[in-house]
């Protein structure tokens, strides 16, 4: 199933691609918190599929993609 997310004000298609540890039902870290946690989502931005990452501490998380060494925030379209 594809949906749209927004990067830098541009609506982009997404897809879900699970990593091996996600298929096993595991977490990336034992606490569930971290600064660069890979999600199962990928977004098509700047002519390629990019992994969406999550920065999560406490009960709040933010989503982003890395493009040319910069973090760009991902939002609902």
KEPAKOL-348571 format. One record per residue: residue in three letters; x, y negated, z negated of N, C-alpha, C in turn. Coordinates in pm, 1 decimal, padded with zeros to 6 digits. Each point is the difference from the previous one (the first is absolute). Example, Ala and Ser with C-alpha at 12.3 -4.5 7.8 and 13.67 -1.06 7.14 Angstrom:
2
code,nu,nv,nw,cau,cav,caw,cu,cv,cw
ALA,01319.0,00569.0,-00780.0,-00089.0,-00119.0,00000.0,00090.0,-00120.0,00000.0
SER,-00035.0,-00105.0,00072.0,00082.0,-00119.0,-00006.0,-00077.0,-00109.0,-00073.0
END
This chain:
77
code,nu,nv,nw,cau,cav,caw,cu,cv,cw
UNK,00084.2,00118.1,00000.0,-00084.2,-00118.1,00000.0,00088.3,-00123.9,00000.0
UNK,-00033.7,-00094.9,00083.6,00078.7,-00122.3,00008.1,-00081.0,-00117.0,-00054.1
UNK,00066.6,-00088.2,-00067.0,-00061.1,-00123.5,-00047.1,00096.0,-00112.5,00034.5
UNK,-00038.4,-00121.3,-00031.9,00087.4,-00112.6,00027.4,00044.6,-00065.7,-00129.0
UNK,00126.9,-00033.6,-00006.4,00056.8,-00078.9,-00107.9,00065.6,-00121.7,00063.1
UNK,00028.1,-00099.3,-00080.7,00054.9,-00125.0,00050.5,00142.9,-00021.6,-00050.6
UNK,00089.6,-00033.1,00093.4,00138.3,-00036.5,-00032.3,00026.5,-00135.7,00063.2
UNK,00042.1,-00094.4,-00080.4,00029.8,-00135.9,00048.1,-00116.9,-00058.0,00079.3
UNK,-00121.9,00026.5,-00047.4,-00119.8,-00052.9,00064.8,-00042.2,00073.4,00125.3
UNK,00068.4,00105.6,00036.6,-00029.1,00076.0,00120.7,-00063.2,00134.1,-00038.3
UNK,-00117.0,00028.4,00056.4,-00067.4,00126.4,-00026.6,00070.6,00112.8,00075.9
UNK,00031.9,00109.6,-00070.4,00077.3,00109.7,00057.7,-00067.1,00134.1,-00029.0
UNK,00005.4,00094.6,00093.5,-00054.8,00134.1,-00026.2,00087.3,00077.3,-00097.7
UNK,-00061.6,00094.5,-00069.9,00072.7,00082.1,-00095.6,-00026.5,00147.2,00027.7
UNK,00084.5,00083.5,-00058.3,-00020.2,00144.3,00002.8,00052.1,00055.7,-00131.0
UNK,-00043.3,00121.6,-00031.9,00044.5,00063.6,-00123.8,00092.1,00115.9,00035.5
UNK,00124.5,-00006.8,-00049.2,00100.6,00102.8,00022.9,00059.7,00036.1,-00135.2
UNK,-00035.2,00118.3,-00049.7,00044.9,00041.4,-00132.0,00146.2,00044.6,00003.2
UNK,00074.7,-00034.7,-00105.3,00135.5,00048.7,-00019.1,-00008.5,00135.3,-00069.5
UNK,00107.9,00077.1,00002.1,-00004.2,00137.0,-00053.1,-00042.1,00004.9,-00146.3
UNK,00048.5,-00090.0,-00083.2,-00035.7,00000.9,-00141.9,-00144.5,-00042.4,-00021.7
UNK,-00055.4,-00081.4,00090.3,-00141.1,-00038.7,-00009.3,-00090.6,00117.6,00034.1
UNK,00041.6,00081.3,00095.2,-00077.2,00119.8,00036.4,-00007.3,00098.2,-00116.1
UNK,00101.0,-00002.0,-00086.1,00004.3,00088.8,-00115.8,-00074.4,-00057.8,-00120.2
UNK,-00053.7,-00120.9,00013.8,-00073.6,-00063.5,-00108.4,00089.0,-00062.3,-00106.5
UNK,00125.3,-00028.0,00035.2,00094.6,-00057.2,-00096.2,00004.8,-00151.8,00011.3
UNK,00055.8,-00065.5,-00102.8,00023.4,-00143.8,00000.2,00144.9,-00026.7,00036.3
UNK,00027.6,-00120.1,00048.7,00136.0,-00038.7,00036.7,00088.4,-00014.7,-00123.9
UNK,-00056.6,-00055.6,-00107.6,00070.9,-00011.2,-00126.8,-00083.1,00067.5,-00108.6
UNK,00062.7,00038.7,-00108.5,-00074.1,00068.2,-00106.7,-00101.1,-00092.2,-00067.0
UNK,00027.9,-00129.9,-00003.9,-00090.9,-00094.8,-00064.3,-00106.5,-00052.8,00095.9
UNK,00025.6,00009.8,00130.9,-00091.2,-00058.6,00098.1,00031.2,-00144.8,00029.8
UNK,00099.4,-00056.8,-00068.3,00038.7,-00138.8,00021.3,00130.8,-00006.8,00077.9
UNK,00022.0,-00112.8,00067.8,00124.5,-00017.9,00072.3,-00005.2,-00121.1,00091.2
UNK,00113.5,-00033.6,00058.7,00007.5,-00119.5,00084.2,-00009.1,00030.7,00149.2
UNK,00017.7,00126.2,00040.9,-00008.8,00034.5,00142.6,-00055.0,00142.2,00013.3
UNK,-00128.1,00014.6,-00031.9,-00064.6,00130.3,00005.2,-00062.9,00016.9,00138.9
UNK,00040.4,00100.7,00076.4,-00059.1,00020.9,00132.5,-00143.3,00050.1,-00013.0
UNK,-00090.2,-00060.3,00076.9,-00139.0,00045.3,00001.6,-00019.9,00096.7,00117.0
UNK,-00119.0,00055.0,00010.9,-00030.3,00089.4,00111.8,-00041.9,-00078.2,00124.3
UNK,-00012.2,-00131.9,-00010.0,-00043.5,-00083.4,00112.0,00117.8,-00048.1,00083.9
UNK,-00025.8,-00008.5,00130.2,00092.4,-00066.0,00092.1,-00080.4,-00103.9,00076.2
UNK,00065.0,-00109.4,00036.7,-00066.4,-00108.5,00070.7,00078.9,-00029.9,00127.5
UNK,-00072.3,-00026.5,00109.8,00066.4,-00031.1,00126.9,00019.3,-00151.0,00007.0
UNK,00125.3,-00043.0,-00019.1,00033.4,-00142.1,-00001.9,00131.7,-00020.1,00073.2
UNK,00007.4,-00102.3,00082.0,00120.4,-00033.7,00077.5,00044.7,00119.2,00084.4
UNK,-00094.7,00061.4,00068.8,00023.3,00107.3,00097.9,00055.2,00129.8,-00056.6
UNK,-00024.5,00028.2,-00128.9,00038.6,00130.0,-00054.3,-00079.6,00030.5,-00126.5
UNK,-00007.5,00128.1,-00032.3,-00067.4,00043.3,-00122.2,00093.8,-00021.0,-00117.3
UNK,-00050.0,-00063.1,-00105.7,00079.3,-00029.9,-00118.5,-00070.0,00054.6,-00123.9
UNK,00076.8,00056.8,-00091.2,-00052.5,00053.3,-00125.0,-00042.4,-00115.0,-00090.9
UNK,-00115.2,00011.9,-00062.6,-00045.2,-00098.0,-00098.6,00053.7,00043.4,-00136.5
UNK,00064.4,-00092.2,-00070.2,00055.9,00025.1,-00132.2,-00083.0,-00072.5,-00105.5
UNK,00008.3,00049.0,-00122.1,-00072.2,-00059.9,-00111.7,00098.8,-00032.8,-00111.2
UNK,-00011.9,-00119.8,-00055.2,00071.7,-00037.8,-00120.5,-00103.7,-00000.1,-00110.7
UNK,00020.8,00084.8,-00100.6,-00100.7,00016.8,-00105.1,00064.0,00001.9,-00137.5
UNK,-00040.7,-00093.9,-00084.0,00039.0,-00004.3,-00140.5,-00125.2,-00034.6,-00078.4
UNK,-00018.3,00059.4,-00115.1,-00119.5,-00016.7,-00081.3,-00119.5,00052.2,00078.9
UNK,-00108.4,-00075.4,00008.4,-00117.0,00048.6,00072.6,-00022.6,-00078.7,00129.4
UNK,00102.9,-00061.7,00052.3,-00012.6,-00081.2,00119.8,00102.7,00042.8,00104.2
UNK,-00042.0,00009.0,00124.5,00091.0,00037.2,00107.3,-00014.1,-00092.4,00119.2
UNK,00105.4,-00014.9,00077.9,-00006.6,-00078.0,00123.8,00058.0,00084.6,00113.2
UNK,-00057.9,-00015.0,00118.5,00041.3,00079.0,00116.5,00076.4,-00087.7,00097.5
UNK,00097.5,00062.9,00066.3,00085.5,-00074.7,00091.8,00068.9,00093.7,00098.6
UNK,00050.1,-00058.3,00108.6,00084.0,00071.4,00096.6,00131.9,-00075.2,00010.0
UNK,00103.5,00072.0,00039.1,00130.3,-00062.8,00016.0,00026.9,-00018.2,00149.0
UNK,00026.0,-00125.0,00039.4,00027.5,-00033.1,00139.4,00125.8,-00085.6,00003.8
UNK,00104.8,00053.7,00059.7,00125.3,-00074.7,00011.7,00056.7,-00044.3,-00133.4
UNK,-00010.8,00084.2,-00102.7,00054.1,-00033.1,-00130.4,-00090.8,-00086.6,-00085.8
UNK,-00116.3,-00039.5,00053.5,-00094.2,-00082.3,-00075.1,-00122.6,00081.1,-00037.3
UNK,-00056.2,-00029.5,-00116.7,-00124.8,00061.2,-00042.6,-00115.8,-00086.0,00045.3
UNK,-00092.8,00060.3,00075.6,-00119.5,-00071.3,00043.3,-00120.6,00062.2,-00068.9
UNK,-00080.6,-00082.5,-00062.8,-00115.8,00046.8,-00075.9,-00107.1,00057.7,00091.4
UNK,-00059.1,00110.4,-00042.8,-00108.1,00065.8,00073.3,-00129.3,-00025.3,-00077.3
UNK,-00103.8,-00045.4,00070.9,-00128.6,-00029.7,-00061.3,-00111.4,00067.1,00078.5
UNK,-00118.3,00010.6,-00062.1,-00118.2,00049.4,00072.8,-00035.9,-00098.0,00109.6
UNK,-00038.0,00053.5,00115.9,-00038.0,-00087.5,00112.2,-00141.8,-00047.5,-00016.1
END
